Amino acid sequence: MTLLLGLDFGTGGVRVGAFDTERRTVLAEREAVYATRYPRPGWAEQSPIDWWEALGKAARALMRDLGSPPVGGVCAATTASTVVVCKKDGAPLRPALLWMDCRAAEEARRTETSRHPVMAYSGGGDAAEWLVPKAMWLARHEPETYAAADIICECLDYVNFRLTGEWVGSRMNATCKWNYDSVAQRFVDEVYAEFGVPDLAAKLPKSILAVGAPIGRLSADAAEHLGLVNRPVLAQGGVDAHIGMVGADTLEPGELLMVAGTSVVQLFQLPKGSPVDGFWGPYPHALIDDRWLVEAGQVSAGSVLSWVSNDMFGLDEAGLRALWREVEALPVGASGLLALDFFMGNRTPYRDAQLRGAFLGLSLGHDRAALYRAAVEGVALATANVLKRMGELGVVCRRVVSSGGYARNPVWLKATVDAMGLPVQLLPDANLTILGAVACAANAAGLTNDLRSAAKLVVQPSVTVDPDPQAHERYRELLADYCEATALLTPLFHRLAERQRQGFPGPGRGASAPLAGLDLEKR
């Protein structure tokens, strides 16, 4: 037996999973949590030291439970871009800026003015969550900290440094989040200079390695911290959801990975570079050579449903399940309500952070079941709208693989599959990030020849969920209404968003509000 470890650094904690290559299954997982602080509305920060301590706690517990067997390989996947500012020895100079931190919105808009060819890889501009806009914000608002920084990197790079003592970057993160030119294999200094951070490349990890490439062996101190009896090789990882493509074995054009929870991410690859307006990408060679990675997503999905059931209706788990039974009895669109899911803006295909949520068609006769049904349909229509845009761009989708918390919400799952009109291969219990990470570890350890064969090693059995053709036709009609309503209301949404920005700093519960709700509706 060869044991491999996958490290999944999520928003609230780190999960460590142990994979048995002979039985081709995850033997066990352990998790340890860390805190998020919200200094201001829209800001979110974490301590890198907390990540390291949580990793040690979870890994040591897992190793104890398994009897401390030797480990053949390790790989980490993390949120992105969660940005660390530190000295060369890894000492942080300030708390890390969590991926969801959107303080750099103005800087992100500035990146959209660049006409440099490398910006085409990110669809013409960066998102506020990404490393480059966050570095621009630091240089502008915390110039002393920025100047003192030897290293500006991501959570992944920091964790890999703590494990090996080497500063290396992932080709995935660099291509997707740093405006790195993976075709020419260089940092584009002229773009950084245009953005007001001409020395940024000097602060980024210099060595950029492909996903699944070996970084080196864990240091003796790191192995002890994780409770390991040996020093396994560490593989280069990447963005958590993107690494899930390896775990789901959706590496080829025509295959789509969808992970649905608090938010939804859709990921696919193209055989060559071509414009994908409304999406993020296409990113050349980000995951594997000679493929162009494209990312889509819904900012708010399960969070919308949690807001309705938990925050508005005050339901506990039993009450929510009772509501599901009522909702299941309602035909698609029968309430005459249309919900727009833009509670936190839109990522795909509108790429508009100033869109806002809405319920249209309300009357005094509508009850909780009708409102919840409309909310579910709105989230499902947003997914269908991503598929619609893919079709308009000529992107073929022959196979859909999916996982996430929505598998535990039968109303949402059925609505999504029916709205898409495609069979979905569901992996209800698989942690695709851990599976993808252990596949990378297998590749770095020499157990496989490439990531494609590594994906075959870890892929798990799925359950196929088929759409209802009649329901799909009804969703096609609703999607036309959804798109029309979005176009009509966009100017109004923009005015309302500006008023909110000027006169209402944020919800009273703080910036963590979108993550509230029952686990049944989270990723």
C-alpha atoms as one frame of an Amber mdcrd trajectory, in Angstrom:
protein
   0.000   0.000   0.000   1.181   3.509  -0.862  -0.490   6.210   1.202  -0.903
   9.713  -0.229  -2.028  12.860   1.604  -4.215  15.580   0.127  -4.405  18.928
   1.944  -7.525  21.007   1.282  -7.269  24.529   2.701 -10.804  25.944   2.592
 -12.321  29.142   3.889 -13.055  27.867   7.371 -10.458  25.183   7.920  -8.083
  22.613   6.476  -9.006  19.015   5.668  -6.353  16.337   5.406  -7.269  13.163
   3.542  -5.358   9.891   3.268  -5.707   7.933   0.006  -4.867   4.229  -0.362
  -3.551   3.615  -3.881  -4.292  -0.122  -3.739  -7.894   0.201  -2.633  -8.244
   3.455  -4.605 -10.196   5.149  -1.880  -9.856   7.842   0.749  -9.342   5.982
   4.030 -10.117   8.912   6.304 -10.187  12.693   6.576  -9.570  14.990   9.507
 -10.294  18.702   9.757  -9.088  21.590  11.895 -10.593  25.068  11.767  -9.146
  28.579  11.761 -10.738  31.962  12.256 -11.623  34.698   9.781 -11.694  38.350
  10.825 -13.752  41.038   9.107 -12.153  44.432   9.973 -14.525  46.323   7.651
 -17.429  45.460   5.347 -16.006  43.670   2.320 -12.712  42.878   4.069 -11.737
  39.389   5.233  -8.428  38.351   6.798  -6.792  35.259   8.274  -3.547  34.448
  10.047  -1.051  32.307   8.078   0.223  31.009  11.400  -3.269  29.675  12.101
  -3.178  27.716   8.823   0.049  26.028   9.801  -1.128  25.167  13.297  -4.436
  23.796  11.975  -2.611  21.672   9.383  -0.444  20.114  12.053  -3.423  19.414
  14.280  -5.462  17.734  11.535  -2.559  15.757  10.056  -1.318  14.459  13.409
  -4.817  13.309  14.332  -5.153  11.506  11.009  -1.771   9.815  11.317  -2.531
   8.656  14.852  -5.830   7.149  13.754  -4.169   5.314  10.847  -1.290   3.955
  12.920   1.363   6.298  11.467   2.145   4.477   8.189   4.751   5.932   5.813
   3.455   8.411   3.242   4.539   8.401  -0.397   3.481  11.887  -1.423   1.720
  15.060  -0.298  -0.021  17.882  -2.165  -1.921  20.990  -1.067  -4.749  22.865
  -2.755  -5.993  26.142  -1.336  -8.374  29.012  -1.780  -7.218  31.633  -4.266
  -6.236  34.334  -4.188  -5.643  34.374  -0.449  -2.632  36.692  -0.363   0.269
  36.545   2.106   2.753  39.386   2.639   5.875  38.203   4.434   9.649  38.177
   4.798  11.817  35.613   3.028  11.849  33.436   6.157   8.039  33.240   6.061
   7.353  35.721   8.868   4.045  37.452   7.978   4.015  41.250   7.978   0.230
  41.505   8.243  -2.811  39.205   8.186  -3.472  37.478   4.869  -6.141  38.918
   2.571  -8.693  36.133   2.159  -9.906  35.216  -1.322 -13.321  36.822  -0.687
 -11.785  40.135   0.399 -12.962  42.697  -2.162 -11.184  45.862  -0.955  -9.268
  45.968  -4.258 -12.356  46.537  -6.435 -11.060  49.884  -7.691  -7.689  48.369
  -8.547  -9.424  45.529 -10.384 -11.311  48.026 -12.526  -8.005  49.684 -13.354
  -6.671  46.405 -14.788  -9.520  46.435 -17.318  -7.990  49.478 -19.026  -4.831
  47.631 -20.052  -4.487  46.579 -23.676  -1.533  44.278 -23.111  -2.067  40.903
 -24.856  -1.539  38.942 -21.625  -4.757  40.417 -20.231  -6.720  38.438 -22.823
  -5.920  35.325 -20.769  -8.087  36.687 -17.943 -10.893  37.914 -20.145  -9.590
  41.486 -20.323  -9.235  42.274 -16.625  -8.638  40.917 -13.139 -11.154  40.250
 -10.394 -10.904  42.070  -7.081 -10.114  38.753  -5.350  -6.921  38.151  -7.314
  -3.347  38.674  -6.199  -2.407  41.517  -8.546  -5.228  43.929  -7.563  -4.603
  43.098  -3.903  -0.904  43.867  -4.328  -1.876  47.141  -6.018  -4.095  47.976
  -3.033  -1.294  47.225  -0.572   1.170  49.382  -2.492  -1.308  52.253  -2.452
  -2.772  51.992   1.047  -0.012  50.252   3.057   3.148  51.373   1.237   5.485
  50.682   4.163   4.276  47.102   4.471   4.451  46.594   0.725   7.999  47.958
   0.596   9.114  45.775   3.507   7.752  42.609   1.909  10.291  40.177   0.488
   7.519  37.845  -0.641   3.970  38.442  -1.847   2.354  35.106  -2.537  -0.720
  32.958  -2.041  -1.765  30.630   0.746  -0.550  27.709  -1.387   2.946  29.138
  -1.750   3.178  29.904   1.957   2.101  26.369   2.922   4.547  24.824   0.446
   7.334  26.991   1.867   6.536  25.853   5.399   6.599  22.242   4.190   9.864
  22.366   2.213  11.653  25.684   2.788  11.334  26.461  -0.944   9.550  29.464
  -2.438   7.811  28.182  -5.562   4.683  29.221  -7.412   2.039  27.110  -9.113
   1.700  27.582 -12.857  -2.054  27.385 -12.293  -2.230  30.221  -9.772   0.314
  32.319 -11.628  -1.572  32.002 -14.923  -5.062  32.389 -13.460  -4.415  35.030
 -10.784  -1.054  36.765 -11.365  -1.214  37.737 -15.077   1.719  35.388 -15.668
   2.376  34.626 -19.340   2.450  30.828 -19.337   3.003  30.730 -23.106   6.206
  32.789 -22.937   6.861  31.468 -19.387   7.590  34.862 -17.888   6.273  37.500
 -15.530   5.083  40.508 -17.508   6.905  43.366 -15.789   5.463  45.970 -18.139
   1.932  45.122 -17.045   2.885  45.356 -13.379   4.511  48.730 -14.079   1.344
  49.874 -15.833  -0.602  48.918 -12.715   1.692  50.850 -10.373   3.590  47.878
  -8.902   6.716  47.707 -11.104   8.620  45.628  -8.545   5.896  43.026  -7.997
   7.646  40.274  -9.972  10.668  40.615  -7.663   8.413  39.827  -4.704   6.626
  36.825  -6.244   8.016  33.270  -6.003  10.547  33.020  -8.828  10.247  29.345
  -9.686   6.940  28.440 -11.371   6.137  24.719 -11.475   3.389  22.865 -13.304
   0.595  21.227 -11.319   1.727  17.766 -10.209   5.441  18.516 -10.528   7.675
  17.571  -7.567   8.799  20.485  -5.380  11.023  18.495  -3.037  10.848  16.414
   0.098   9.249  17.697   3.269  11.734  19.073   5.748  12.349  17.096   8.911
  10.587  19.787  10.965   7.573  19.785   8.651   7.321  15.999   8.718   7.361
  16.079  12.506   4.741  18.844  12.534   2.439  16.660  10.431   3.122  13.556
  12.513   4.827  11.690   9.665   7.440   8.970  10.159   9.167   9.751   6.854
   9.807  12.696   4.526   7.575  12.257   1.455   7.805  14.280  -1.745   5.619
  17.385  -2.015   3.781  17.957  -5.294   2.831  21.323  -6.713  -0.881  21.986
  -6.292  -3.170  24.845  -7.164  -6.602  26.393  -6.691  -8.908  24.121  -4.696
 -11.830  23.882  -7.152  -9.516  23.726 -10.177  -7.527  20.856  -8.662 -10.908
  19.142  -8.304 -10.889  18.732 -12.090  -8.135  16.143 -11.649 -10.140  14.403
  -8.928 -13.211  14.351 -11.176 -11.228  13.325 -14.288 -12.661  16.215 -16.330
  -9.430  17.212 -18.041 -10.463  17.113 -21.685 -12.506  19.475 -23.882 -16.221
  18.704 -23.749 -16.109  17.832 -20.037 -17.491  20.195 -17.393 -16.903  20.132
 -13.639 -19.503  21.895 -11.523 -19.153  22.260  -7.759 -22.296  23.696  -6.180
 -22.527  24.941  -2.615 -22.448  28.398  -1.038 -21.347  29.490  -4.492 -21.077
  27.545  -7.752 -18.002  27.102  -9.903 -17.999  25.647 -13.406 -14.702  24.641
 -15.006 -13.824  23.307 -18.435 -10.943  23.160 -20.888 -10.542  24.210 -24.515
  -8.263  22.577 -27.099  -6.924  25.983 -28.115  -7.192  29.616 -27.128 -10.304
  31.445 -28.246 -12.295  34.369 -26.794 -14.710  33.431 -24.005 -16.504  36.681
 -23.280 -18.267  36.580 -19.929 -15.952  33.927 -18.494 -12.578  34.029 -16.758
  -9.869  32.855 -19.104  -8.934  31.130 -21.255  -5.789  30.322 -19.255  -3.129
  28.538 -21.345  -1.409  25.499 -19.804  -2.852  26.340 -16.370  -3.667  22.755
 -15.424  -2.091  20.580 -18.118  -0.003  21.348 -21.182  -1.735  22.389 -24.397
  -5.146  22.943 -22.835  -6.825  26.257 -22.063  -8.662  26.388 -18.745 -11.878
  28.410 -18.444 -13.650  29.312 -15.200 -17.249  30.327 -14.667 -19.225  30.748
 -11.491 -22.165  31.984  -9.485 -21.161  34.186  -6.570 -24.240  33.363  -4.500
 -26.170  30.106  -4.761 -26.632  28.045  -1.607 -26.120  31.286   0.291 -29.293
  32.659  -1.336 -31.281  29.613  -0.239 -29.856  29.824   3.274 -30.787  33.508
   3.400 -34.397  32.621   2.543 -34.818  29.580   4.785 -32.653  30.578   7.726
 -32.472  34.364   7.866 -35.917  35.214   6.506 -37.985  32.204   7.588 -36.002
  31.211  10.694 -36.236  27.492   9.927 -34.268  24.798  11.688 -33.238  21.624
   9.852 -36.569  19.890  10.468 -38.479  22.937   9.285 -36.351  23.156   6.163
 -36.998  19.529   5.271 -40.731  20.075   5.722 -40.504  23.091   3.414 -38.701
  20.990   0.808 -41.639  18.567   0.759 -44.041  21.453   0.075 -41.809  22.863
  -2.629 -41.393  19.517  -4.373 -45.165  19.432  -4.953 -45.108  22.736  -6.886
 -44.683  22.590 -10.679 -41.851  24.544 -12.286 -42.754  28.230 -12.530 -46.317
  27.641 -11.308 -46.127  30.389  -8.672 -45.716  33.113 -11.294 -42.623  34.367
  -9.459 -39.219  35.032 -10.972 -36.164  35.374  -8.731 -32.866  36.930  -9.793
 -29.943  35.460  -7.864 -27.560  38.450  -7.949 -27.442  38.911  -4.168 -23.657
  39.360  -4.315 -23.404  40.492  -7.933 -22.719  38.217 -10.889 -19.543  36.463
 -11.939 -20.698  34.711 -15.134 -21.756  35.623 -17.769 -22.333  39.305 -16.887
 -19.196  39.883 -14.777 -21.036  42.637 -12.940 -20.541  43.112  -9.196 -23.286
  45.766  -9.080 -26.191  43.511 -10.023 -28.599  42.823  -7.172 -31.128  40.149
  -6.248 -34.868  40.461  -6.818 -38.210  38.654  -6.580 -40.599  39.667  -9.363
 -44.334  38.997  -9.574 -45.066  38.996  -5.849 -48.651  39.048  -4.594 -50.258
  38.733  -1.161 -51.222  35.204  -2.081 -47.642  33.925  -2.198 -46.412  31.853
   0.742 -43.056  30.555   1.954 -43.089  27.544  -0.367 -43.642  29.775  -3.400
 -40.833  32.122  -2.377 -38.402  29.286  -1.704 -39.383  27.608  -4.969 -38.674
  30.845  -6.852 -35.311  31.231  -5.126 -34.318  27.683  -6.080 -35.429  28.260
  -9.659 -33.459  31.527  -9.807 -30.249  29.799  -8.730 -30.890  26.952 -11.202
 -31.573  29.426 -14.017 -28.253  31.106 -13.300 -26.549  27.740 -13.862 -28.518
  27.226 -17.071 -27.482  30.704 -18.184 -23.818  29.692 -17.924 -24.527  26.682
 -20.169 -26.444  28.930 -22.556 -23.470  31.258 -22.855 -21.139  28.300 -23.446
 -23.363  27.236 -26.339 -23.317  30.741 -27.802 -19.517  30.604 -27.773 -19.512
  27.225 -29.528 -18.217  25.354 -26.468 -19.434  21.759 -26.578 -20.491  20.140
 -23.294 -20.737  16.357 -23.625 -20.244  15.339 -19.991 -21.037  17.012 -16.682
 -19.516  15.849 -13.390 -20.677  17.512 -10.194 -20.333  17.531  -6.440 -21.027
  19.830  -3.530 -23.531  20.573  -0.810 -26.430  20.871  -3.238 -26.443  17.071
  -3.469 -28.054  17.121  -0.007 -30.823  19.474  -1.108 -33.153  17.443  -3.379
 -35.128  20.483  -4.548 -32.046  22.404  -5.638 -30.388  19.349  -7.216 -33.433
  18.470  -9.337 -33.993  22.088 -10.363 -30.384  22.436 -11.487 -30.350  19.243
 -13.552 -33.740  20.042 -15.110 -32.709  23.618 -15.924 -29.458  22.450 -17.542
 -31.208  19.712 -19.512 -28.141  17.460 -19.336 -27.432  14.258 -17.385 -25.168
  14.929 -14.421 -22.681  12.410 -13.047 -22.970  13.170  -9.343 -20.286  12.448
  -6.760 -22.321  13.250  -3.646 -19.739  12.358  -1.002 -16.410  12.877  -2.759
 -14.040  15.652  -1.762 -12.763  16.354  -5.266 -10.112  18.760  -4.000  -8.515
  16.048  -1.864  -8.819  13.498  -4.670  -7.198  15.917  -7.103  -4.442  16.724
  -4.631  -3.597  13.067  -4.034  -3.546  12.529  -7.802  -0.942  15.297  -8.028
   0.966  13.646  -5.194   0.883  10.322  -7.041   2.300  11.974 -10.132   5.111
  13.713  -8.232   5.951  10.479  -6.429   6.374   8.681  -9.763   3.351   6.412
  -9.373   1.826   7.681 -12.630   3.193   9.047 -15.898   1.106  12.223 -16.046
  -1.942  13.929 -14.554  -4.288  12.155 -16.948  -3.265   8.734 -15.643  -3.218
  10.094 -12.084  -6.848  11.186 -12.512  -7.766   7.632 -13.552  -6.114   6.363
 -10.364  -8.279   8.421  -8.001 -11.623   8.820  -9.823 -14.616   7.528  -7.824
 -17.923   5.919  -8.902 -20.719   8.369  -9.686 -24.518   8.360  -9.757 -26.183
   9.707 -12.904 -29.064  12.145 -12.411 -31.167  12.607 -15.557 -33.231  15.715
 -16.377 -37.014  15.729 -16.792 -37.604  16.793 -20.454 -40.923  18.501 -19.700
 -39.448  20.425 -16.771 -36.497  21.447 -18.937 -38.814  22.960 -21.546 -40.462
  25.028 -18.824 -37.050  26.177 -17.595 -36.171  27.234 -21.144 -39.144  29.603
 -21.050 -38.176  30.889 -17.615 -34.576  31.435 -18.752 -35.791  33.822 -21.432
 -37.681  35.754 -18.728 -34.581  35.677 -16.484 -32.368  37.160 -19.207 -34.942
  39.779 -20.189 -35.472  40.872 -16.584 -31.703  41.145 -16.052 -31.273  43.355
 -19.103 -34.177  45.606 -18.141 -33.210  45.998 -14.491 -29.431  46.340 -14.796
 -29.438  50.188 -14.861 -31.686  50.268 -11.795 -29.552  47.705  -9.992 -26.488
  49.848 -10.612 -28.183  52.918  -9.120 -29.339  50.957  -6.086 -25.888  49.473
  -5.568 -24.332  52.935  -5.641 -26.834  54.213  -3.094 -26.045  51.253  -0.875
 -22.330  51.942  -1.185 -22.773  55.592  -0.244 -25.303  55.264   2.527 -25.261
  51.723   3.907 -21.836  50.190   4.648 -23.005  46.613   4.968 -25.302  44.192
   6.761 -25.450  44.478  10.512 -24.211  40.956  10.909 -20.878  41.832   9.311
 -19.159  40.590   6.178 -19.603  36.958   7.166 -23.327  37.123   6.431 -23.218
  35.397   3.007 -21.756  32.305   4.674 -24.598  31.964   7.178 -27.120  29.165
   6.916 -27.533  25.451   7.225 -24.812  23.067   6.103 -27.316  21.375   3.824
 -27.025  24.316   1.467 -23.286  24.921   1.640 -20.386  23.653  -0.365
